[in-house]
Amino acid sequence: MNAAGSRARTGAAWLGIGAAFMGVAATGQAAFVGVGTAAFALGLVMLARARGGC
């Protein structure tokens, strides 16, 4: 298993977690907006690193 592939899978997982928290936030739970945004951003960073962009 190469490091870039592992980072890409990790990034995709963080995107999924962020999306789930944002989905909960959409139901009126405003406290989850920040957590979802942070997890989503972390997923984007991990994907960018896996592609060699950072």
N, CA, C and O atoms as a Tripos MOL2 file, in Angstrom:
@<TRIPOS>MOLECULE
protein
  216   215    54     0     0
PROTEIN
NO_CHARGES

@<TRIPOS>ATOM
      1 N           0.8600   -1.1730    0.0000 N.3       1 MET1
      2 CA          0.0000    0.0000    0.0000 C.3       1 MET1
      3 C           0.9040    1.2330    0.0000 C.2       1 MET1
      4 O           1.7950    1.3570    0.8400 O.2       1 MET1
      5 N           0.6720    2.1310   -0.9360 N.am      2 ASN2
      6 CA          1.4980    3.3380   -0.9760 C.3       2 ASN2
      7 C           0.8990    4.4450   -0.1130 C.2       2 ASN2
      8 O          -0.2880    4.4300    0.2130 O.2       2 ASN2
      9 N           1.7460    5.3980    0.2450 N.am      3 ALA3
     10 CA          1.3190    6.4570    1.1690 C.3       3 ALA3
     11 C           0.2560    7.3610    0.5380 C.2       3 ALA3
     12 O          -0.6810    7.7860    1.2140 O.2       3 ALA3
     13 N           0.4020    7.6540   -0.7580 N.am      4 ALA4
     14 CA         -0.5640    8.5420   -1.4070 C.3       4 ALA4
     15 C          -1.9550    7.9110   -1.4370 C.2       4 ALA4
     16 O          -2.9480    8.5980   -1.1970 O.2       4 ALA4
     17 N          -2.0370    6.6280   -1.7240 N.am      5 GLY5
     18 CA         -3.3330    5.9420   -1.7450 C.3       5 GLY5
     19 C          -3.9640    5.9030   -0.3740 C.2       5 GLY5
     20 O          -5.1780    6.0480   -0.2290 O.2       5 GLY5
     21 N          -3.1340    5.7060    0.6260 N.am      6 SER6
     22 CA         -3.6330    5.6970    1.9970 C.3       6 SER6
     23 C          -4.1640    7.0720    2.3880 C.2       6 SER6
     24 O          -5.2100    7.1780    3.0280 O.2       6 SER6
     25 N          -3.4390    8.1300    2.0010 N.am      7 ARG7
     26 CA         -3.8970    9.4960    2.3050 C.3       7 ARG7
     27 C          -5.1930    9.8080    1.5780 C.2       7 ARG7
     28 O          -6.0680   10.4780    2.1250 O.2       7 ARG7
     29 N          -5.3200    9.3280    0.3520 N.am      8 ALA8
     30 CA         -6.5400    9.5910   -0.4110 C.3       8 ALA8
     31 C          -7.7370    8.9290    0.2550 C.2       8 ALA8
     32 O          -8.8100    9.5250    0.3490 O.2       8 ALA8
     33 N          -7.5510    7.6860    0.7220 N.am      9 ARG9
     34 CA         -8.6560    7.0080    1.4130 C.3       9 ARG9
     35 C          -8.9870    7.7120    2.7200 C.2       9 ARG9
     36 O         -10.1560    7.8490    3.0790 O.2       9 ARG9
     37 N          -7.9550    8.1570    3.4310 N.am     10 THR10
     38 CA         -8.1820    8.8770    4.6760 C.3      10 THR10
     39 C          -8.9140   10.1870    4.4020 C.2      10 THR10
     40 O          -9.8280   10.5590    5.1380 O.2      10 THR10
     41 N          -8.5100   10.8910    3.3350 N.am     11 GLY11
     42 CA         -9.1680   12.1460    2.9720 C.3      11 GLY11
     43 C         -10.6310   11.9380    2.6260 C.2      11 GLY11
     44 O         -11.4940   12.7250    3.0170 O.2      11 GLY11
     45 N         -10.8990   10.8650    1.8860 N.am     12 ALA12
     46 CA        -12.2820   10.5710    1.5210 C.3      12 ALA12
     47 C         -13.1150   10.2470    2.7600 C.2      12 ALA12
     48 O         -14.2860   10.6160    2.8470 O.2      12 ALA12
     49 N         -12.4970    9.5540    3.7150 N.am     13 ALA13
     50 CA        -13.2150    9.2440    4.9600 C.3      13 ALA13
     51 C         -13.5480   10.5230    5.7220 C.2      13 ALA13
     52 O         -14.6570   10.6680    6.2350 O.2      13 ALA13
     53 N         -12.5940   11.4490    5.7980 N.am     14 TRP14
     54 CA        -12.8420   12.7130    6.5050 C.3      14 TRP14
     55 C         -13.9150   13.5310    5.7980 C.2      14 TRP14
     56 O         -14.7190   14.1970    6.4510 O.2      14 TRP14
     57 N         -13.9330   13.4860    4.4580 N.am     15 LEU15
     58 CA        -15.0000   14.1810    3.7250 C.3      15 LEU15
     59 C         -16.3580   13.5890    4.0860 C.2      15 LEU15
     60 O         -17.3280   14.3210    4.2840 O.2      15 LEU15
     61 N         -16.4230   12.2740    4.1710 N.am     16 GLY16
     62 CA        -17.6730   11.6180    4.5350 C.3      16 GLY16
     63 C         -18.1250   11.9720    5.9430 C.2      16 GLY16
     64 O         -19.3080   12.2130    6.1850 O.2      16 GLY16
     65 N         -17.1760   12.0030    6.8640 N.am     17 ILE17
     66 CA        -17.5010   12.3710    8.2480 C.3      17 ILE17
     67 C         -18.0020   13.8120    8.2960 C.2      17 ILE17
     68 O         -18.9860   14.1160    8.9700 O.2      17 ILE17
     69 N         -17.3060   14.7010    7.5690 N.am     18 GLY18
     70 CA        -17.7310   16.1020    7.5270 C.3      18 GLY18
     71 C         -19.1220   16.2580    6.9490 C.2      18 GLY18
     72 O         -19.9330   17.0320    7.4570 O.2      18 GLY18
     73 N         -19.3960   15.5190    5.8830 N.am     19 ALA19
     74 CA        -20.7200   15.5850    5.2660 C.3      19 ALA19
     75 C         -21.7960   15.0780    6.2280 C.2      19 ALA19
     76 O         -22.8940   15.6330    6.2820 O.2      19 ALA19
     77 N         -21.4820   14.0300    6.9820 N.am     20 ALA20
     78 CA        -22.4540   13.5050    7.9470 C.3      20 ALA20
     79 C         -22.7510   14.5340    9.0390 C.2      20 ALA20
     80 O         -23.9080   14.7380    9.4060 O.2      20 ALA20
     81 N         -21.7070   15.1760    9.5520 N.am     21 PHE21
     82 CA        -21.9280   16.1880   10.5780 C.3      21 PHE21
     83 C         -22.6970   17.3810   10.0140 C.2      21 PHE21
     84 O         -23.5320   17.9590   10.7090 O.2      21 PHE21
     85 N         -22.4260   17.7540    8.7690 N.am     22 MET22
     86 CA        -23.1640   18.8590    8.1570 C.3      22 MET22
     87 C         -24.6280   18.4610    7.9500 C.2      22 MET22
     88 O         -25.5210   19.3000    8.0570 O.2      22 MET22
     89 N         -24.8710   17.1880    7.6550 N.am     23 GLY23
     90 CA        -26.2500   16.7080    7.5350 C.3      23 GLY23
     91 C         -26.9960   16.8160    8.8470 C.2      23 GLY23
     92 O         -28.1640   17.2030    8.8710 O.2      23 GLY23
     93 N         -26.3270   16.4730    9.9440 N.am     24 VAL24
     94 CA        -26.9470   16.6170   11.2640 C.3      24 VAL24
     95 C         -27.1760   18.0910   11.5620 C.2      24 VAL24
     96 O         -28.2080   18.4570   12.1240 O.2      24 VAL24
     97 N         -26.2180   18.9420   11.1880 N.am     25 ALA25
     98 CA        -26.3550   20.3850   11.4250 C.3      25 ALA25
     99 C         -27.5660   20.9470   10.6760 C.2      25 ALA25
    100 O         -28.2160   21.8790   11.1490 O.2      25 ALA25
    101 N         -27.8620   20.3760    9.5080 N.am     26 ALA26
    102 CA        -28.9930   20.8640    8.7150 C.3      26 ALA26
    103 C         -30.3350   20.5950    9.3980 C.2      26 ALA26
    104 O         -31.3420   21.2060    9.0420 O.2      26 ALA26
    105 N         -30.3540   19.6880   10.3710 N.am     27 THR27
    106 CA        -31.5980   19.3980   11.0790 C.3      27 THR27
    107 C         -31.8530   20.3830   12.2090 C.2      27 THR27
    108 O         -32.8480   20.2670   12.9240 O.2      27 THR27
    109 N         -30.9610   21.3500   12.3720 N.am     28 GLY28
    110 CA        -31.1630   22.3600   13.3950 C.3      28 GLY28
    111 C         -30.1630   22.3070   14.5310 C.2      28 GLY28
    112 O         -30.2270   23.1250   15.4490 O.2      28 GLY28
    113 N         -29.2520   21.3730   14.4870 N.am     29 GLN29
    114 CA        -28.2320   21.2490   15.5290 C.3      29 GLN29
    115 C         -27.0330   22.1090   15.1450 C.2      29 GLN29
    116 O         -26.0740   21.6150   14.5540 O.2      29 GLN29
    117 N         -27.0890   23.3820   15.4780 N.am     30 ALA30
    118 CA        -26.0810   24.3430   15.0400 C.3      30 ALA30
    119 C         -24.6860   24.0230   15.5580 C.2      30 ALA30
    120 O         -23.7010   24.4320   14.9420 O.2      30 ALA30
    121 N         -24.5740   23.3120   16.6580 N.am     31 ALA31
    122 CA        -23.2600   22.9880   17.2190 C.3      31 ALA31
    123 C         -22.4420   22.0960   16.2880 C.2      31 ALA31
    124 O         -21.2160   22.0650   16.3910 O.2      31 ALA31
    125 N         -23.0890   21.3820   15.3960 N.am     32 PHE32
    126 CA        -22.3830   20.4730   14.5040 C.3      32 PHE32
    127 C         -21.8220   21.1580   13.2600 C.2      32 PHE32
    128 O         -21.0650   20.5380   12.5140 O.2      32 PHE32
    129 N         -22.1700   22.4010   13.0230 N.am     33 VAL33
    130 CA        -21.6870   23.1070   11.8380 C.3      33 VAL33
    131 C         -20.1640   23.2280   11.8780 C.2      33 VAL33
    132 O         -19.4920   22.9280   10.8910 O.2      33 VAL33
    133 N         -19.6230   23.6600   13.0000 N.am     34 GLY34
    134 CA        -18.1790   23.8370   13.1150 C.3      34 GLY34
    135 C         -17.4240   22.5280   13.0000 C.2      34 GLY34
    136 O         -16.3940   22.4630   12.3290 O.2      34 GLY34
    137 N         -17.9200   21.4900   13.6440 N.am     35 VAL35
    138 CA        -17.2670   20.1790   13.5870 C.3      35 VAL35
    139 C         -17.3040   19.6400   12.1610 C.2      35 VAL35
    140 O         -16.3040   19.1240   11.6600 O.2      35 VAL35
    141 N         -18.4530   19.7600   11.5130 N.am     36 GLY36
    142 CA        -18.5830   19.2790   10.1360 C.3      36 GLY36
    143 C         -17.6970   20.0370    9.1770 C.2      36 GLY36
    144 O         -17.0860   19.4420    8.2890 O.2      36 GLY36
    145 N         -17.6170   21.3470    9.3460 N.am     37 THR37
    146 CA        -16.7670   22.1650    8.4850 C.3      37 THR37
    147 C         -15.2910   21.8090    8.6720 C.2      37 THR37
    148 O         -14.5410   21.7030    7.7020 O.2      37 THR37
    149 N         -14.8870   21.6290    9.9250 N.am     38 ALA38
    150 CA        -13.4900   21.2780   10.2010 C.3      38 ALA38
    151 C         -13.1360   19.9100    9.6140 C.2      38 ALA38
    152 O         -12.0710   19.7560    9.0160 O.2      38 ALA38
    153 N         -14.0080   18.9240    9.7750 N.am     39 ALA39
    154 CA        -13.7490   17.5940    9.2340 C.3      39 ALA39
    155 C         -13.7260   17.6250    7.7130 C.2      39 ALA39
    156 O         -12.8910   16.9660    7.0940 O.2      39 ALA39
    157 N         -14.6260   18.3770    7.1090 N.am     40 PHE40
    158 CA        -14.6720   18.4950    5.6510 C.3      40 PHE40
    159 C         -13.3880   19.1430    5.1310 C.2      40 PHE40
    160 O         -12.8090   18.6840    4.1460 O.2      40 PHE40
    161 N         -12.9450   20.2140    5.8010 N.am     41 ALA41
    162 CA        -11.7060   20.8900    5.3910 C.3      41 ALA41
    163 C         -10.4990   19.9660    5.5480 C.2      41 ALA41
    164 O          -9.6100   19.9580    4.6960 O.2      41 ALA41
    165 N         -10.4650   19.1960    6.6210 N.am     42 LEU42
    166 CA         -9.3750   18.2450    6.8190 C.3      42 LEU42
    167 C          -9.3560   17.2080    5.7010 C.2      42 LEU42
    168 O          -8.2880   16.8200    5.2290 O.2      42 LEU42
    169 N         -10.5230   16.7640    5.2820 N.am     43 GLY43
    170 CA        -10.6010   15.8260    4.1640 C.3      43 GLY43
    171 C         -10.0690   16.4160    2.8820 C.2      43 GLY43
    172 O          -9.3680   15.7410    2.1270 O.2      43 GLY43
    173 N         -10.3980   17.6840    2.6240 N.am     44 LEU44
    174 CA         -9.8740   18.3470    1.4200 C.3      44 LEU44
    175 C          -8.3570   18.4550    1.4580 C.2      44 LEU44
    176 O          -7.6870   18.2350    0.4490 O.2      44 LEU44
    177 N          -7.8200   18.7920    2.6200 N.am     45 VAL45
    178 CA         -6.3620   18.9060    2.7720 C.3      45 VAL45
    179 C          -5.6980   17.5430    2.5430 C.2      45 VAL45
    180 O          -4.6840   17.4520    1.8510 O.2      45 VAL45
    181 N          -6.2630   16.5030    3.1160 N.am     46 MET46
    182 CA         -5.6910   15.1630    2.9480 C.3      46 MET46
    183 C          -5.7190   14.7220    1.4770 C.2      46 MET46
    184 O          -4.7650   14.1120    0.9940 O.2      46 MET46
    185 N          -6.8070   15.0320    0.7730 N.am     47 LEU47
    186 CA         -6.8800   14.6930   -0.6380 C.3      47 LEU47
    187 C          -5.8670   15.4860   -1.4570 C.2      47 LEU47
    188 O          -5.2470   14.9480   -2.3740 O.2      47 LEU47
    189 N          -5.7010   16.7650   -1.1260 N.am     48 ALA48
    190 CA         -4.7270   17.5900   -1.8460 C.3      48 ALA48
    191 C          -3.3080   17.0780   -1.6120 C.2      48 ALA48
    192 O          -2.4990   17.0500   -2.5390 O.2      48 ALA48
    193 N          -3.0050   16.6780   -0.3900 N.am     49 ARG49
    194 CA         -1.6810   16.1370   -0.0900 C.3      49 ARG49
    195 C          -1.4440   14.8380   -0.8300 C.2      49 ARG49
    196 O          -0.3320   14.5810   -1.2930 O.2      49 ARG49
    197 N          -2.4830   14.0070   -0.9500 N.am     50 ALA50
    198 CA         -2.3490   12.7360   -1.6440 C.3      50 ALA50
    199 C          -2.0630   12.9440   -3.1240 C.2      50 ALA50
    200 O          -1.3610   12.1450   -3.7440 O.2      50 ALA50
    201 N          -2.6020   14.0110   -3.6860 N.am     51 ARG51
    202 CA         -2.3650   14.3140   -5.0990 C.3      51 ARG51
    203 C          -1.0410   15.0090   -5.3200 C.2      51 ARG51
    204 O          -0.6110   15.1730   -6.4620 O.2      51 ARG51
    205 N          -0.3840   15.4210   -4.2420 N.am     52 GLY52
    206 CA          0.9030   16.1010   -4.3710 C.3      52 GLY52
    207 C           0.7580   17.5940   -4.5070 C.2      52 GLY52
    208 O           1.6950   18.2710   -4.9310 O.2      52 GLY52
    209 N          -0.3980   18.1240   -4.1550 N.am     53 GLY53
    210 CA         -0.6340   19.5550   -4.2890 C.3      53 GLY53
    211 C          -0.0760   20.3800   -3.1490 C.2      53 GLY53
    212 O           0.0260   21.6010   -3.2700 O.2      53 GLY53
    213 N           0.2880   19.7510   -2.0470 N.am     54 CYS54
    214 CA          0.8020   20.4940   -0.8880 C.3      54 CYS54
    215 C           2.1380   19.9570   -0.4640 C.2      54 CYS54
    216 O           2.7280   20.4550    0.4950 O.2      54 CYS54
@<TRIPOS>BOND
     1     1     2 1
     2     2     3 1
     3     3     4 2
     4     3     5 am
     5     5     6 1
     6     6     7 1
     7     7     8 2
     8     7     9 am
     9     9    10 1
    10    10    11 1
    11    11    12 2
    12    11    13 am
    13    13    14 1
    14    14    15 1
    15    15    16 2
    16    15    17 am
    17    17    18 1
    18    18    19 1
    19    19    20 2
    20    19    21 am
    21    21    22 1
    22    22    23 1
    23    23    24 2
    24    23    25 am
    25    25    26 1
    26    26    27 1
    27    27    28 2
    28    27    29 am
    29    29    30 1
    30    30    31 1
    31    31    32 2
    32    31    33 am
    33    33    34 1
    34    34    35 1
    35    35    36 2
    36    35    37 am
    37    37    38 1
    38    38    39 1
    39    39    40 2
    40    39    41 am
    41    41    42 1
    42    42    43 1
    43    43    44 2
    44    43    45 am
    45    45    46 1
    46    46    47 1
    47    47    48 2
    48    47    49 am
    49    49    50 1
    50    50    51 1
    51    51    52 2
    52    51    53 am
    53    53    54 1
    54    54    55 1
    55    55    56 2
    56    55    57 am
    57    57    58 1
    58    58    59 1
    59    59    60 2
    60    59    61 am
    61    61    62 1
    62    62    63 1
    63    63    64 2
    64    63    65 am
    65    65    66 1
    66    66    67 1
    67    67    68 2
    68    67    69 am
    69    69    70 1
    70    70    71 1
    71    71    72 2
    72    71    73 am
    73    73    74 1
    74    74    75 1
    75    75    76 2
    76    75    77 am
    77    77    78 1
    78    78    79 1
    79    79    80 2
    80    79    81 am
    81    81    82 1
    82    82    83 1
    83    83    84 2
    84    83    85 am
    85    85    86 1
    86    86    87 1
    87    87    88 2
    88    87    89 am
    89    89    90 1
    90    90    91 1
    91    91    92 2
    92    91    93 am
    93    93    94 1
    94    94    95 1
    95    95    96 2
    96    95    97 am
    97    97    98 1
    98    98    99 1
    99    99   100 2
   100    99   101 am
   101   101   102 1
   102   102   103 1
   103   103   104 2
   104   103   105 am
   105   105   106 1
   106   106   107 1
   107   107   108 2
   108   107   109 am
   109   109   110 1
   110   110   111 1
   111   111   112 2
   112   111   113 am
   113   113   114 1
   114   114   115 1
   115   115   116 2
   116   115   117 am
   117   117   118 1
   118   118   119 1
   119   119   120 2
   120   119   121 am
   121   121   122 1
   122   122   123 1
   123   123   124 2
   124   123   125 am
   125   125   126 1
   126   126   127 1
   127   127   128 2
   128   127   129 am
   129   129   130 1
   130   130   131 1
   131   131   132 2
   132   131   133 am
   133   133   134 1
   134   134   135 1
   135   135   136 2
   136   135   137 am
   137   137   138 1
   138   138   139 1
   139   139   140 2
   140   139   141 am
   141   141   142 1
   142   142   143 1
   143   143   144 2
   144   143   145 am
   145   145   146 1
   146   146   147 1
   147   147   148 2
   148   147   149 am
   149   149   150 1
   150   150   151 1
   151   151   152 2
   152   151   153 am
   153   153   154 1
   154   154   155 1
   155   155   156 2
   156   155   157 am
   157   157   158 1
   158   158   159 1
   159   159   160 2
   160   159   161 am
   161   161   162 1
   162   162   163 1
   163   163   164 2
   164   163   165 am
   165   165   166 1
   166   166   167 1
   167   167   168 2
   168   167   169 am
   169   169   170 1
   170   170   171 1
   171   171   172 2
   172   171   173 am
   173   173   174 1
   174   174   175 1
   175   175   176 2
   176   175   177 am
   177   177   178 1
   178   178   179 1
   179   179   180 2
   180   179   181 am
   181   181   182 1
   182   182   183 1
   183   183   184 2
   184   183   185 am
   185   185   186 1
   186   186   187 1
   187   187   188 2
   188   187   189 am
   189   189   190 1
   190   190   191 1
   191   191   192 2
   192   191   193 am
   193   193   194 1
   194   194   195 1
   195   195   196 2
   196   195   197 am
   197   197   198 1
   198   198   199 1
   199   199   200 2
   200   199   201 am
   201   201   202 1
   202   202   203 1
   203   203   204 2
   204   203   205 am
   205   205   206 1
   206   206   207 1
   207   207   208 2
   208   207   209 am
   209   209   210 1
   210   210   211 1
   211   211   212 2
   212   211   213 am
   213   213   214 1
   214   214   215 1
   215   215   216 2
@<TRIPOS>SUBSTRUCTURE
     1 MET1         2 RESIDUE 1 A MET
     2 ASN2         6 RESIDUE 1 A ASN
     3 ALA3        10 RESIDUE 1 A ALA
     4 ALA4        14 RESIDUE 1 A ALA
     5 GLY5        18 RESIDUE 1 A GLY
     6 SER6        22 RESIDUE 1 A SER
     7 ARG7        26 RESIDUE 1 A ARG
     8 ALA8        30 RESIDUE 1 A ALA
     9 ARG9        34 RESIDUE 1 A ARG
    10 THR10       38 RESIDUE 1 A THR
    11 GLY11       42 RESIDUE 1 A GLY
    12 ALA12       46 RESIDUE 1 A ALA
    13 ALA13       50 RESIDUE 1 A ALA
    14 TRP14       54 RESIDUE 1 A TRP
    15 LEU15       58 RESIDUE 1 A LEU
    16 GLY16       62 RESIDUE 1 A GLY
    17 ILE17       66 RESIDUE 1 A ILE
    18 GLY18       70 RESIDUE 1 A GLY
    19 ALA19       74 RESIDUE 1 A ALA
    20 ALA20       78 RESIDUE 1 A ALA
    21 PHE21       82 RESIDUE 1 A PHE
    22 MET22       86 RESIDUE 1 A MET
    23 GLY23       90 RESIDUE 1 A GLY
    24 VAL24       94 RESIDUE 1 A VAL
    25 ALA25       98 RESIDUE 1 A ALA
    26 ALA26      102 RESIDUE 1 A ALA
    27 THR27      106 RESIDUE 1 A THR
    28 GLY28      110 RESIDUE 1 A GLY
    29 GLN29      114 RESIDUE 1 A GLN
    30 ALA30      118 RESIDUE 1 A ALA
    31 ALA31      122 RESIDUE 1 A ALA
    32 PHE32      126 RESIDUE 1 A PHE
    33 VAL33      130 RESIDUE 1 A VAL
    34 GLY34      134 RESIDUE 1 A GLY
    35 VAL35      138 RESIDUE 1 A VAL
    36 GLY36      142 RESIDUE 1 A GLY
    37 THR37      146 RESIDUE 1 A THR
    38 ALA38      150 RESIDUE 1 A ALA
    39 ALA39      154 RESIDUE 1 A ALA
    40 PHE40      158 RESIDUE 1 A PHE
    41 ALA41      162 RESIDUE 1 A ALA
    42 LEU42      166 RESIDUE 1 A LEU
    43 GLY43      170 RESIDUE 1 A GLY
    44 LEU44      174 RESIDUE 1 A LEU
    45 VAL45      178 RESIDUE 1 A VAL
    46 MET46      182 RESIDUE 1 A MET
    47 LEU47      186 RESIDUE 1 A LEU
    48 ALA48      190 RESIDUE 1 A ALA
    49 ARG49      194 RESIDUE 1 A ARG
    50 ALA50      198 RESIDUE 1 A ALA
    51 ARG51      202 RESIDUE 1 A ARG
    52 GLY52      206 RESIDUE 1 A GLY
    53 GLY53      210 RESIDUE 1 A GLY
    54 CYS54      214 RESIDUE 1 A CYS
